[in-house]
Amino acid sequence: MNILVIEDNRDIAANIADYLEPLGHTLDFAATGTAGLMLATAHLNSQTRAAGFDVIVMDVMLPGISGLELCQQLRQQWGVTTPVLMLTARDQLDDKLEGFAAGADDYLVKPFSIRELEARLMALVKRGSQRSAAAALEVEDLVYTPDKRQAQRQGVMLELNPVQRRLLESLMRNSNRVVTREELEQHVWGDSPPDNDILRTHIYALRMIVDKPFSEKLIHTVHGIGYRLCAQREVR
């Protein structure tokens, strides 16, 4: 997991790091609410509104911006969908309800077991991944709903075969960047990719369905690297 920990107590932050990092988790730390807000929104995905982390852990009592205010800002002003677990010494029911009302997904009272913290974070990430996988993807006037395996553009249903659907989903989930040929091949064919000509053929067929009937081109070739799905105005 890639975890953002917003905690001003250095001992608690160190204990979390000492336990989770040797297990292979990647952690970034902020000691104030303001610094936490900056980190949480620095690499915000415009498509999914996910921060550049799998999950966020935040203390309620933080310098600058409290955890409650921070969570509210992330949810309401930034539209951040990344799961949030709140840490606090306040254990009354009203305190917990206040945290959930601010947008938290889970609540852990101090002192807590680090093993329990990891288990709760992994559960949050799993649920978040399931919700993300099912959510409709939108880029300009193109919409793809993974759980229904349906694509449409300008309200017109697009008939796609399984390979074309997997290519489209990969391109749409990464619409802010160039997706390399190797990434696309891995996503579609796993560890047994065909030669590059086959990928090019499938991309061509996908363009005939997604782009050709419409006035604006969305699938762009980045020569020597791969492909990017975005509006024409964003191509540089």
C-alpha positions, 0 to 999 in steps of 0.5 A, spaced: 500 500 500 502 507 498 499 510 505 499 518 507 500 519 514 498 525 517 500 525 524 503 530 529 505 525 534 512 523 532 512 517 536 506 514 533 508 516 526 515 513 527 511 506 530 507 506 524 513 507 519 517 501 523 511 496 523 509 498 516 515 499 511 518 493 513 512 489 510 513 493 503 508 498 504 510 505 502 509 511 507 509 519 506 508 523 512 505 530 514 505 533 521 500 538 520 493 539 516 496 544 511 502 539 509 497 533 509 492 537 504 498 539 500 500 532 499 493 529 498 492 533 493 499 534 489 497 528 484 490 528 484 487 524 478 482 528 475 478 522 472 477 518 479 479 524 484 483 519 487 490 522 491 496 519 489 495 514 495 491 508 496 489 510 503 490 516 508 491 516 515 490 522 519 489 524 526 483 528 528 487 534 532 492 537 528 496 543 527 494 548 522 487 544 520 484 539 524 483 532 521 475 534 521 476 540 517 482 537 513 477 531 511 471 535 509 476 539 505 478 533 501 471 531 500 467 537 499 472 542 495 477 537 492 472 531 491 477 526 493 475 519 493 481 516 497 479 512 503 480 516 510 482 512 516 482 517 522 486 516 529 484 520 535 484 519 543 477 521 543 472 515 544 465 517 545 460 515 540 459 523 538 466 524 536 466 518 532 459 520 528 463 527 527 468 523 524 464 519 519 460 526 518 466 529 515 467 524 510 472 519 514 471 511 512 474 508 518 475 510 525 481 508 530 481 510 537 488 511 540 492 507 543 491 502 538 494 496 535 499 497 529 497 490 526 489 492 527 491 499 523 494 495 517 488 490 517 483 496 517 487 499 512 488 493 507 480 492 508 479 500 506 483 499 500 480 493 497 473 496 498 476 502 495 479 498 489 472 495 488 468 501 488 473 504 483 473 498 478 465 499 478 465 506 477 463 509 470 469 512 466 468 519 463 473 522 458 470 528 454 463 525 451 466 518 451 463 514 457 465 506 459 462 503 465 466 497 466 461 492 470 456 493 465 462 492 459 458 498 456 461 504 452 458 510 449 459 516 446 455 522 445 449 517 447 451 512 442 452 505 444 459 503 441 460 495 440 467 493 442 470 486 443 473 484 449 480 486 447 477 493 445 474 494 451 480 492 455 484 497 451 479 502 452 479 501 459 486 502 460 487 508 456 481 511 460 483 510 467 490 513 465 487 519 461 492 524 464 498 520 461 501 516 455 500 509 456 506 505 453 505 499 448 508 494 454 503 497 459 497 496 454 500 489 452 500 487 459 493 489 461 490 485 455 494 479 454 498 478 461 505 475 460 504 472 453 503 479 449 503 478 441 507 482 437 507 489 436 503 489 429 497 486 433 497 491 438 497 496 432 491 493 429 487 493 435 488 500 436 486 501 429 480 498 430 478 501 436 479 508 433 474 506 427 469 505 433 471 511 438 473 516 433 472 516 426 464 517 427 465 523 431 468 530 430 473 530 435 479 525 435 480 522 442 486 516 441 492 519 440 499 516 438 505 518 441 510 515 436 515 511 439 512 510 446 505 508 446 498 512 446 494 517 450 486 518 450 484 525 451 481 531 448 485 534 442 486 541 445 490 537 451 495 534 445 502 537 445 
